[in-house]
Amino acid sequence: MKITVFGSGYVGLVTGACLADVGNHVICVDIDADKVERLNNGEIPIYEPGLDDVVRRNHEAGRLEFTTDIKAGVDHGLFQFIAVGTPPDEDGSADLQHVLAVARSVGENMDEYRILVDKSTVPVGTADRVRAEVAAAIKTRGVELEFDVVSNPEFLKEGAALEDFMRPDRIVVGTDNPRVTELLRLLYEPFNRSRDRLIAMDIRSAELTKYAANAMLATKISFMNELANVAERMGADIEHVRIGMGSDPRIGYHFIYPGCGYGGSCFPKDVKALAHSARKAGHPAELLEAVEAVNDRQKRVLFDKISAYFNGDLAGKTIAMWGLAFKPNTDDMREASSRVLMETLWEAGASVRAYDPVASDEAHRIYGERSDLALCESAEEALDGADCLAIVTEWREFRSPDFNRMKELLKQPVIFDGRNVYDLAMVRPHGFRYYGIGRGDSTHQL
């Protein structure tokens, strides 16, 4: 099939590459000429495990092209995927200007039937606005052309996006035209072979499904963080509680890990957008507001623990930080807990020695050169001369460190574990003070 994808960011690039990898001819259109040039030269603008190989292989085979030519993109594909950004406005609502701009472009350039596929995460009712934009552009041209609009939200986890696309849990298709449902079924057939994962529904339900799924996952995280704070004050260990809870199949073990808050490009934005949409629809979504408030508070937990340990005097202290990305296997620092911790430490007069396997360049892009920030080449380098260690991202390489060497490098043997990476039995023999999240009496001298 011939497919056009508008946007070559995270969702657009993964979508285009995976669709090309099963034999389709895909053109990705982006208004950023520099990004397009880099992609045509084999440079991948984002970090996602395995993506660079899939992009390069299909680009070299001629199945995946990158261009700034909007007309060429509209002419090319029966399917016109909209995979552009929907950043939050100041009021928390999703900014749809890029989505609607694509819709206008398709309406201004199409000469035959096209299917516009909303892949971006968009509020309920966006398909109606997309349809109106296309119709208005066609009317201005004085022609009559058929088109359809589909909601086909993405469910990609950063760090596992290729697996999620190639072997999806579900393929949600929202449309009011049964013929379009069957065309989408044909498009996704290569990813839908072992069992039927395609779930067809009306457009508005499909739009809400994406927000509902992310809001549910965010709620589980905030709920566990709230429980962790309770457990800590009651002398219980939230890790034991988590195992006891998760053994109930009605609850399960997924997304019930306590920590120092969620971040990234999806959960914070989508919870805000859904809460805003609910208010606009006349229903204050109090639970969603609470999820967001708990998460915002949780991002300060590590700073509060560090500040309390040093009796509120952090001036001149150096904090080693392991992890900058909001989660492992990505360089994404959007809404990351690391940013809140670093910025509050700097405000308190402390400096940071940080290490992340892949996100150091992103940190440098965000913060530039600072005298109070050292971006280190290794985990050990970050420890050298620091007053304590804060673990913010649970990268695999942090799981089994050399605790004796860590103790030699740190000025004080103190670990603030924002992801509960370690068990007390791991650190106890080495004389560390250990402060986890919701670990009850774990803060005693070990």
Salt bridges, closest charged atoms under 4 A:
ASP21 OD1 - ARG57 NH2 2.75
ASP30 OD2 - LYS35 NZ 3.90
GLU43 OE1 - ARG38 NE 3.55
ASP52 OD2 - ARG56 NH1 3.57
ASP53 OD2 - ARG57 NH1 2.66
GLU65 OE2 - HIS25 NE2 2.58
ASP75 OD1 - LYS71 NZ 3.31
ASP91 OD2 - HIS276 NE2 3.22
ASP111 OD2 - LYS71 NZ 3.00
ASP111 OD1 - ARG141 NH2 3.24
GLU112 OE2 - ARG114 NH2 3.59
ASP128 OD1 - ARG131 NH1 3.37
ASP128 OD2 - ARG204 NH2 2.89
GLU133 OE1 - ARG104 NH1 3.33
ASP148 OD2 - ARG179 NH2 3.86
GLU154 OE2 - LYS210 NZ 3.31
GLU163 OE1 - ARG167 NH1 3.10
ASP164 OD1 - LYS157 NZ 2.91
ASP176 OD2 - ARG131 NH2 3.70
GLU182 OE1 - ARG185 NE 3.49
ASP196 OD2 - ARG185 NH1 3.12
GLU226 OE1 - ARG297 NH2 2.25
GLU232 OE2 - LYS305 NZ 2.66
ASP237 OD1 - ARG439 NE 2.90
GLU239 OE1 - ARG242 NE 3.00
ASP248 OD2 - ARG250 NH2 2.76
ASP270 OD1 - LYS269 NZ 2.99
GLU289 OE2 - ARG279 NH1 2.38
GLU292 OE2 - LYS272 NZ 3.45
ASP332 OD2 - ARG334 NH2 2.81
GLU335 OE1 - LYS299 NZ 3.72
GLU362 OE2 - ARG365 NH2 2.79
GLU369 OE2 - HIS364 NE2 2.87
ASP372 OD1 - ARG370 NE 2.75
GLU380 OE1 - ARG405 NE 3.60
GLU394 OE1 - ARG419 NE 3.64
GLU408 OE1 - ARG405 NH1 3.06
